[in-house]
């Protein structure tokens, strides 16, 4: 069951990544809601609170997505 859930989460992350615009091999965030959903799904396996940061440049391209438990 856990493997099946992980596969579903991975598929949803891929869909969200496709929703984001790709420009010059950078991920450009198309909406705040999409980035929120992506972060939520990317961190869903953590049972405790996690501190996460998305670094974007002035074109809203993702520079880095970091998290700490």
C-alpha atoms as one frame of an Amber mdcrd trajectory, in Angstrom:
protein
   0.000   0.000   0.000   2.819   2.426   0.880   4.555   1.768  -2.467   1.286
   2.375  -4.297   0.806   5.672  -2.436   4.372   6.727  -3.236   3.780   5.952
  -6.912   0.619   8.052  -6.920   2.405  10.936  -5.228   5.236  10.692  -7.749
   2.748  10.810 -10.634   0.995  13.847  -9.171   4.339  15.620  -8.741   5.081
  14.964 -12.407   1.734  16.481 -13.399   2.434  19.573 -11.293   5.906  19.893
 -12.795   4.329  19.836 -16.251   1.950  22.616 -15.188   4.943  24.790 -14.381
   6.444  26.537 -17.369   9.873  25.416 -18.526  12.138  28.108 -19.936  15.839
  27.610 -20.717  15.839  24.454 -18.567  14.607  26.514 -15.574  11.316  25.800
 -13.889   9.159  28.931 -13.983   6.379  28.855 -11.415   3.103  29.613 -13.172
   1.013  30.254 -10.058   1.385  30.419  -6.282  -1.205  27.671  -5.950   0.801
  25.250  -8.126   3.974  25.884  -6.131   2.058  25.353  -2.874   0.658  22.047
  -4.125   4.077  20.935  -5.360   5.731  21.695  -2.013   2.939  19.972  -0.088
   3.241  16.809  -2.164   7.044  16.846  -2.168   7.042  16.949   1.633   4.082
  14.650   2.269   6.163  11.690   3.489   7.448  13.647   6.497   5.415  12.910
   9.597   6.656  15.915  11.560   6.796  19.589  10.776   9.302  20.526   8.080
  10.833  23.911   7.279  10.992  24.427   3.509  12.127  27.246   1.249  11.620
  27.832  -2.460  14.161  30.214  -3.927  12.955  31.987  -7.073  14.680  34.547
  -9.254  13.014  37.728 -10.533  11.459  35.762 -13.448   9.869  33.314 -10.978
  12.247  30.546 -12.054  12.996  27.992  -9.377  16.590  28.252  -8.209  16.368
  25.775  -5.362  13.851  23.913  -3.209  15.324  23.099   0.198  13.853  21.564
   3.306  15.011  20.618   6.770  13.440  18.265   9.278
